[in-house]
């Protein structure tokens, strides 16, 4: 989850491309919703998500 960030209300996936250039790819709101639901579900069953899981 290190590369999954929110900036000004928009969720982004940050990645490093060719030439060490850092890119921020916006995440569709529906996809962001389901990622949040997945994280909540994992916490509910007792599996904490750490920063290095994704």
C-alpha atoms as a printed R data frame, in Angstrom:
   type eleno elety resid chain resno       x       y       z
1  ATOM     1    CA   UNK     A     1   0.000   0.000   0.000
2  ATOM     2    CA   UNK     A     2   3.055   2.232  -0.069
3  ATOM     3    CA   UNK     A     3   2.398   3.199  -3.685
4  ATOM     4    CA   UNK     A     4  -1.364   3.668  -3.208
5  ATOM     5    CA   UNK     A     5  -1.830   7.281  -2.106
6  ATOM     6    CA   UNK     A     6  -4.422  10.028  -1.971
7  ATOM     7    CA   UNK     A     7  -3.703  13.587  -3.046
8  ATOM     8    CA   UNK     A     8  -6.388  16.309  -3.040
9  ATOM     9    CA   UNK     A     9  -9.164  13.707  -2.875
10 ATOM    10    CA   UNK     A    10  -7.871  11.671  -5.824
11 ATOM    11    CA   UNK     A    11  -6.315   8.245  -5.324
12 ATOM    12    CA   UNK     A    12  -3.111   7.476  -7.206
13 ATOM    13    CA   UNK     A    13  -0.802   4.570  -7.785
14 ATOM    14    CA   UNK     A    14   2.776   5.820  -7.848
15 ATOM    15    CA   UNK     A    15   5.411   3.893  -9.777
16 ATOM    16    CA   UNK     A    16   8.929   4.417 -11.054
17 ATOM    17    CA   UNK     A    17   9.350   4.078 -14.777
18 ATOM    18    CA   UNK     A    18  12.203   3.985 -17.213
19 ATOM    19    CA   UNK     A    19  14.968   6.425 -16.364
20 ATOM    20    CA   UNK     A    20  13.850   6.517 -12.708
21 ATOM    21    CA   UNK     A    21  11.022   8.904 -13.570
22 ATOM    22    CA   UNK     A    22   8.198   8.785 -11.010
23 ATOM    23    CA   UNK     A    23   4.672   8.546 -12.416
24 ATOM    24    CA   UNK     A    24   1.322   8.946 -10.681
25 ATOM    25    CA   UNK     A    25  -1.550   7.032 -12.263
26 ATOM    26    CA   UNK     A    26  -5.052   8.060 -11.105
27 ATOM    27    CA   UNK     A    27  -7.264   5.244  -9.855
28 ATOM    28    CA   UNK     A    28 -10.876   5.049 -11.017
29 ATOM    29    CA   UNK     A    29 -13.242   5.868  -8.106
30 ATOM    30    CA   UNK     A    30 -14.969   2.482  -8.359
31 ATOM    31    CA   UNK     A    31 -11.649   0.644  -8.166
32 ATOM    32    CA   UNK     A    32 -10.647   2.785  -5.179
33 ATOM    33    CA   UNK     A    33 -13.913   1.886  -3.449
34 ATOM    34    CA   UNK     A    34 -13.302  -1.838  -3.878
35 ATOM    35    CA   UNK     A    35  -9.699  -1.562  -2.678
36 ATOM    36    CA   UNK     A    36 -10.982   0.165   0.475
37 ATOM    37    CA   UNK     A    37 -13.645  -2.527   0.933
38 ATOM    38    CA   UNK     A    38 -10.996  -5.235   0.569
39 ATOM    39    CA   UNK     A    39  -8.804  -3.579   3.214
40 ATOM    40    CA   UNK     A    40 -11.781  -3.321   5.601
41 ATOM    41    CA   UNK     A    41 -12.629  -6.982   5.011
42 ATOM    42    CA   UNK     A    42  -9.048  -8.073   5.665
43 ATOM    43    CA   UNK     A    43  -9.013  -6.123   8.950
44 ATOM    44    CA   UNK     A    44 -12.380  -7.649   9.895
45 ATOM    45    CA   UNK     A    45 -11.042 -11.192   9.531
46 ATOM    46    CA   UNK     A    46  -7.968 -10.292  11.568
47 ATOM    47    CA   UNK     A    47  -5.400  -9.828   8.793
48 ATOM    48    CA   UNK     A    48  -3.827  -6.396   8.976
49 ATOM    49    CA   UNK     A    49  -2.549  -5.001   5.694
50 ATOM    50    CA   UNK     A    50   1.005  -3.701   5.936
51 ATOM    51    CA   UNK     A    51   2.651  -1.177   3.646
52 ATOM    52    CA   UNK     A    52   4.600  -3.858   1.798
53 ATOM    53    CA   UNK     A    53   1.612  -6.106   0.931
54 ATOM    54    CA   UNK     A    54   0.993  -4.625  -2.499
